Amino acid sequence: QVQLVESGGGLVQPGESLRLSCAASGFTFSTTTMAWFRQIPGKWRERVATIFTNGVLIHYADSVKGRFTISRDNIKNTLSLQMTNLKPDDTAVYYCNTGEATSQSTWGQGTQVTVSS
């Protein structure tokens, strides 16, 4: 069974940083494109960053480009998201999943990130 466990969220002030982690299991992580998503209640889930298996192709949403960095460890089967210069608009529940994930896919519980003064 696919298992995705996100962690690292919390309450921070604007301009501060957080590092999110995702532990994945139940599939071949090393050959699977992975991505971070975020969602505000009542709104569509947004793709934040994508990283391909070879580590060369990486894509960021315009809203986070230059501030967030996605990375992966194919030995530990973990995915990370380093977030800097956080803004109130970054407040959301953050999820990790495969790059092809849809609303019908298996999702983890997510981790809450709140950016507020």
N, C-alpha and C positions, 0 to 999 in steps of 0.2 A: 504494500500500500504506500502511496505517495505521502510523505510527511514533510511539512515545511514549518519550521519553528523560528519566528522572528524575535529579536530581542534588541535592547539598547536604547529604546525610546525613553522619553522623559519630558520634563518641563524645563525650558531654557528661555533666556531673554534674547531679544533680537540681537544679531551679530555674533552670537555664540555658536559653538559647534557640537555635533553629536556624531557618533559612529554606530551604525546599525549593523547587526549580524543576522545571518540566516543559515540555519543548519538544515540540510536537505538529505532525504533518504528515500528509498523505494524506487529509484530509477537510476540510470547511468548518468550521473552528474557531469562527469568529465567530457562527455560528448553531446551535451545539451546546452543550447543557448539559454542564458538566464537573464532575468530582468527584475527590477524593483518597480513597484506600483504604489500609488497612494490614493486614498479615497476619503472624501468628506461625506458624512451622512446625508443621504438624499441626492447625492451627485454621482456622476459617472466616475468609475475608477480610471485614473490617469496613469499612463506609462511614464515613469520618471527616467529610467536609464536601462540600457540593454548592453550585455556583453556576450560576444560570441565565444565559442569554444577555444579558438586559437589565440584569444586575447588581443588580437589586432583590431578587430572591428568593434567599436564602442559607439553608442548613440545616447545622447542626452536630450531631454525635453528642453525647449528654449528657455523655459522658466527657471531651470536649475543649472544650465550650462555655465561653466566657469566657477561654480560654487560646490557642486557635488562631484564625487569621484567613485565610480563603481569598480570593484575588483573581485576576484575569485581565487579560491585555493582548491584545486582539483584533487589534492591529496586528502584534505580534511573535509571535502564536500561542503564547503561554506561559501557564502556570498556576502560581501560587505558593501556598505554605502557610507562613505565619509562625507558628512554634510558640514559645510562651513558657511559663515555669514548668513545664518538662518534668519528668515523673515516670518512675520505673522502669517503670510499666505502659505507658508510651508506646513502649517498646522494640518494634520491629517493622520489617519491610520495607515501605516506603511506595511506593505506586503511584498514578499518575494515569490517568484514562481518561474516557470519556464517561459521562454520568449514567445511561445505560441499559446499561452494561457488565455482562456476565455471565461466568461461568467459561469460556464458549465464545468470548468475545471475544478479540481480539488484545491482549496485555499487554506492557508493556516489562519491562526487567530489574529495575526498582525501585531504591530507594536505602535502605541500611540506616541506621536510627537506633537508637543504643544509649545508654540513660540509666542510668548506674551511678556509684556513689561510688568 
